[in-house]
Amino acid sequence: MSYDPNQAPKSGYGNPPYGVPPSESYGSPQNPYGAPPQGPYGAPAYQQPGFGYSPPPVTPRPLSDTIRELPRQYIKVITKPSAATFAEEINKASWGTLWVQLLGLALFSLVISLLLIPLYPLLIQRILEVIPMPPGANPLPPATLQQFQTSYLNSVVSSVASVPVYFFIGQGIYYFLAKAFRGTGTFLAQGYTALLFYVPLTIIGSVLATLALALGALAPAPAGLLIALSLVLLSGLALDVYRIVLQIFTIMAVHRLSGGRATAVVLIPYAVFLVLYLILIFLLVFIVIFILSALRPH
């Protein structure tokens, strides 16, 4: 069959064999999965800055329920450290639970300090055994021991009262630094999530320090003192490093900050303290050199 240029476009081979497909037979294409889930801050959870997890909204709960769940939360945040882990606990934050943890930690510190009272005279005795002394000298007079115990009790009372003070000062510094980096969290959420690792790590550190001091007081010197000092320093350093890591995760979760900004928030106070400490050491050395040079005869 020859091609006819005068043939109508809709006749013969010009017509589609099955007709024109209906334009609205299937409707407009739809997303079978619906809209992406929205986080509480408006953007999808996986698009949130920081760590990619959207914390659930804060819901009021009975104080007894939150206190009963604290041991489980302690184990969870310590054994599974991540920003998402802390974000899952934000909705349980309340001032009542925060103060219960602070007061419980202060009471625990008081009990540990009172238990250490019988150990300190023995520990001082072990230290004095290492220091060379003249024959017949009394290494620990009763009056000196009584004065030491009195001053120790006074320091115990002041240290227990300072537990919440130091906590609020430290977390307040982190909070204002986080706001300077455009953090969006609240102080309550930050303080509550910080206590979830601060309380158990403080308890672990206190127990390890007590066992080390008991070993140093009861074991023969100087081996016992060396082992006790090593345990205190190593355990304290390890717990402090882990505490810094968990604090970074807390800032990420609460304030919706990236890992770099949260790290800067936590490490800036340490850097400032180190600089001030070095300046103080420099000034002390300068003063000592100046006094020695002034006293030297010309």
C-alpha positions as CSV (number, residue, x, y, z in Angstrom):
1,M,0.0,0.0,0.0
2,S,1.4,3.4,-1.0
3,Y,1.6,6.4,1.2
4,D,-1.0,9.0,0.3
5,P,0.0,12.5,1.5
6,N,-3.6,13.6,1.2
7,Q,-4.7,10.9,3.6
8,A,-6.4,12.2,6.7
9,P,-4.1,11.9,9.8
10,K,-6.7,9.8,11.6
11,S,-7.4,7.3,8.9
12,G,-5.6,4.1,8.2
13,Y,-2.3,3.8,9.8
14,G,-2.5,7.3,11.2
15,N,-5.0,6.2,13.8
16,P,-3.6,4.6,17.0
17,P,-4.8,1.0,16.9
18,Y,-6.1,1.1,20.5
19,G,-7.4,4.7,20.6
20,V,-6.2,7.6,22.6
21,P,-5.4,6.6,26.2
22,P,-7.7,8.3,28.6
23,S,-6.0,11.2,30.4
24,E,-7.8,10.9,33.7
25,S,-8.5,7.2,33.8
26,Y,-5.9,6.6,36.5
27,G,-5.8,10.0,38.2
28,S,-2.7,11.8,39.2
29,P,0.2,9.7,40.5
30,Q,0.2,9.3,44.2
31,N,3.0,8.6,46.7
32,P,2.2,5.1,48.0
33,Y,4.0,5.9,51.3
34,G,2.4,9.2,52.0
35,A,4.2,12.3,53.3
36,P,7.5,11.8,55.1
37,P,7.2,11.8,58.9
38,Q,7.5,15.1,60.6
39,G,9.6,15.7,63.7
40,P,8.4,18.0,66.5
41,Y,10.5,20.8,65.0
42,G,8.8,20.8,61.6
43,A,11.4,19.0,59.5
44,P,11.5,15.2,58.9
45,A,13.3,13.3,61.6
46,Y,16.1,12.2,59.3
47,Q,16.7,15.8,58.1
48,Q,17.2,17.2,61.6
49,P,20.6,18.7,62.2
50,G,23.0,17.1,64.7
51,F,22.5,13.4,64.9
52,G,19.4,12.5,62.8
53,Y,17.0,11.6,65.6
54,S,13.9,13.4,66.6
55,P,13.1,13.3,70.3
56,P,9.5,12.6,71.4
57,P,7.5,15.4,72.9
58,V,7.8,16.0,76.7
59,T,4.8,14.5,78.5
60,P,4.2,14.9,82.2
61,R,4.5,11.6,84.1
62,P,4.1,10.7,87.8
63,L,7.2,11.3,89.8
64,S,7.1,7.7,91.3
65,D,7.2,6.2,87.8
66,T,10.2,8.2,86.6
67,I,12.1,7.5,89.8
68,R,11.4,3.7,89.4
69,E,12.7,3.8,85.9
70,L,16.0,5.6,86.8
71,P,18.2,2.5,87.2
72,R,17.2,1.3,83.8
73,Q,17.9,4.7,82.3
74,Y,21.3,4.7,84.0
75,I,22.3,1.4,82.5
76,K,20.9,2.3,79.1
77,V,22.8,5.6,78.7
78,I,26.1,4.1,80.0
79,T,26.1,0.9,78.0
80,K,24.6,2.4,74.8
81,P,26.1,5.9,74.5
82,S,24.8,7.9,71.7
83,A,22.9,11.1,71.0
84,A,19.8,9.1,70.0
85,T,19.8,7.3,73.4
86,F,19.7,10.5,75.3
87,A,17.1,11.9,73.0
88,E,14.8,9.0,73.9
89,E,14.9,10.1,77.6
90,I,14.2,13.8,77.1
91,N,10.4,13.3,77.4
92,K,10.8,12.1,81.0
93,A,12.5,15.3,82.2
94,S,11.0,17.0,85.2
95,W,12.2,19.2,88.0
96,G,11.1,16.8,90.6
97,T,13.1,13.9,89.2
98,L,16.1,16.2,88.8
99,W,16.1,17.3,92.4
100,V,15.5,13.8,93.7
101,Q,18.7,12.7,91.9
102,L,20.7,15.6,93.2
103,L,19.6,15.1,96.8
104,G,20.2,11.3,96.5
105,L,23.7,11.9,95.2
106,A,24.4,14.4,98.0
107,L,23.2,11.8,100.6
108,F,25.3,9.1,99.0
109,S,28.4,11.4,99.2
110,L,27.7,12.0,102.8
111,V,27.5,8.3,103.6
112,I,30.7,7.6,101.7
113,S,32.5,10.4,103.5
114,L,31.4,9.2,106.9
115,L,32.5,5.7,106.1
116,L,36.0,7.0,105.3
117,I,36.5,8.6,108.7
118,P,38.0,5.4,110.3
119,L,40.3,4.9,107.3
120,Y,41.9,8.3,107.2
121,P,44.0,7.9,110.4
122,L,45.3,4.5,109.1
123,L,46.0,6.1,105.7
124,I,47.9,8.9,107.4
125,Q,49.8,6.4,109.4
126,R,50.9,4.6,106.3
127,I,52.0,7.8,104.7
128,L,54.1,8.8,107.8
129,E,55.7,5.3,107.7
130,V,57.2,6.2,104.3
131,I,58.5,9.6,105.5
132,P,61.8,9.3,107.4
133,M,61.4,10.6,111.0
134,P,63.8,11.0,113.9
135,P,63.8,8.1,116.4
136,G,61.3,8.3,119.2
137,A,59.1,10.9,117.4
138,N,55.4,10.5,117.7
139,P,54.2,10.3,114.0
140,L,50.6,11.1,114.8
141,P,49.8,12.9,118.1
142,P,46.2,12.5,119.4
143,A,45.6,16.3,119.3
144,T,46.6,16.4,115.7
145,L,44.3,13.5,114.9
146,Q,41.4,15.1,116.7
147,Q,42.0,18.4,114.8
148,F,42.1,16.5,111.5
149,Q,38.9,14.7,112.1
150,T,37.1,17.9,113.0
151,S,38.3,19.7,109.9
152,Y,37.3,16.6,107.8
153,L,33.8,16.6,109.2
154,N,33.4,20.3,108.4
155,S,34.7,19.7,104.8
156,V,32.2,16.8,104.5
157,V,29.2,19.0,105.3
158,S,30.4,21.7,102.9
159,S,31.1,19.2,100.1
160,V,27.6,17.7,100.4
161,A,26.0,21.1,100.2
162,S,28.1,21.9,97.2
163,V,26.9,19.0,95.1
164,P,23.9,20.8,93.6
165,V,25.8,24.1,93.4
166,Y,28.6,22.7,91.4
167,F,26.2,20.8,89.2
168,F,24.1,23.8,88.3
169,I,27.2,26.0,87.7
170,G,28.8,23.4,85.3
171,Q,25.6,22.7,83.4
172,G,24.8,26.5,83.3
173,I,28.1,27.1,81.6
174,Y,27.3,24.4,79.0
175,Y,23.8,25.8,78.5
176,F,24.9,29.3,77.7
177,L,27.6,28.0,75.4
178,A,25.1,25.8,73.6
179,K,22.8,28.8,73.2
180,A,25.7,30.7,71.7
181,F,26.0,28.0,69.1
182,R,22.3,28.3,68.4
183,G,21.1,25.4,70.5
184,T,17.4,24.9,70.9
185,G,17.0,22.8,74.1
186,T,16.0,23.8,77.6
187,F,18.1,23.8,80.8
188,L,15.7,21.2,82.4
189,A,16.2,18.7,79.6
190,Q,20.0,19.2,79.6
191,G,20.3,18.9,83.4
192,Y,18.0,15.8,83.5
193,T,19.8,13.9,80.8
194,A,23.2,14.9,82.2
195,L,22.3,13.4,85.6
196,L,21.5,10.1,83.9
197,F,25.2,9.5,83.5
198,Y,26.5,11.9,86.2
199,V,24.9,10.1,89.0
200,P,26.0,6.5,88.2
201,L,29.5,7.5,87.2
202,T,29.9,9.5,90.4
203,I,28.8,6.5,92.4
204,I,31.1,4.2,90.6
205,G,34.0,6.7,91.1
206,S,33.3,7.1,94.8
207,V,33.1,3.3,95.3
208,L,36.4,2.7,93.5
209,A,38.1,5.6,95.4
210,T,36.9,4.1,98.7
211,L,38.2,0.7,97.9
212,A,41.5,2.2,96.8
213,L,41.8,4.2,100.0
214,A,40.9,1.1,102.1
215,L,43.6,-0.9,100.3
216,G,46.1,1.9,100.9
217,A,45.2,2.1,104.6
218,L,45.2,-1.6,105.3
219,A,48.0,-2.9,103.0
220,P,51.6,-2.5,104.0
221,A,53.4,0.6,102.9
222,P,54.7,1.7,100.4
223,A,53.2,-1.0,98.1
224,G,49.6,-0.3,99.3
225,L,50.0,3.4,98.9
226,L,51.3,3.1,95.4
227,I,48.5,0.7,94.3
228,A,45.9,2.9,95.9
229,L,47.2,6.1,94.3
230,S,47.4,4.3,90.9
231,L,43.8,3.1,91.2
232,V,42.5,6.5,92.2
233,L,44.3,8.3,89.3
234,L,43.5,5.8,86.6
235,S,39.9,5.3,87.5
236,G,39.3,9.0,87.9
237,L,40.9,9.8,84.6
238,A,38.9,7.1,82.8
239,L,35.6,8.2,84.3
240,D,36.3,11.8,83.5
241,V,37.0,11.1,79.8
242,Y,33.9,9.0,79.6
243,R,31.9,11.7,81.3
244,I,33.1,14.2,78.7
245,V,32.0,11.9,75.9
246,L,28.5,11.4,77.4
247,Q,28.2,15.2,78.0
248,I,28.8,15.8,74.3
249,F,26.1,13.3,73.3
250,T,23.8,15.1,75.8
251,I,24.4,18.5,74.2
252,M,23.8,17.0,70.8
253,A,20.5,15.4,71.8
254,V,19.1,18.3,73.8
255,H,20.2,21.3,71.8
256,R,20.0,19.7,68.3
257,L,23.7,20.5,67.6
258,S,26.1,18.7,65.4
259,G,29.0,16.7,66.9
260,G,31.5,19.4,66.2
261,R,29.6,22.2,67.8
262,A,28.6,20.0,70.8
263,T,32.3,19.0,71.3
264,A,33.2,22.7,71.2
265,V,30.6,23.5,73.9
266,V,32.0,20.8,76.2
267,L,35.7,21.4,75.6
268,I,35.8,25.2,75.7
269,P,35.5,25.4,79.5
270,Y,38.3,22.9,79.9
271,A,40.5,24.9,77.5
272,V,39.7,28.2,79.4
273,F,40.5,26.5,82.7
274,L,43.8,25.2,81.3
275,V,44.8,28.6,80.0
276,L,44.0,30.2,83.4
277,Y,45.9,27.5,85.2
278,L,49.0,28.0,83.1
279,I,48.8,31.8,83.6
280,L,48.6,31.3,87.3
281,I,51.6,29.0,87.3
282,F,53.5,31.5,85.3
283,L,52.6,34.3,87.7
284,L,53.7,32.2,90.7
285,V,57.0,31.4,89.1
286,F,57.6,35.0,88.2
287,I,56.7,36.1,91.8
288,V,59.1,33.5,93.3
289,I,61.9,34.6,91.0
290,F,61.3,38.2,91.7
291,I,61.4,37.6,95.5
292,L,64.6,35.5,95.3
293,S,66.3,38.2,93.2
294,A,65.2,40.9,95.6
295,L,66.6,39.0,98.6
296,R,69.9,38.1,96.9
297,P,72.7,40.4,98.2
298,H,74.1,42.7,95.6
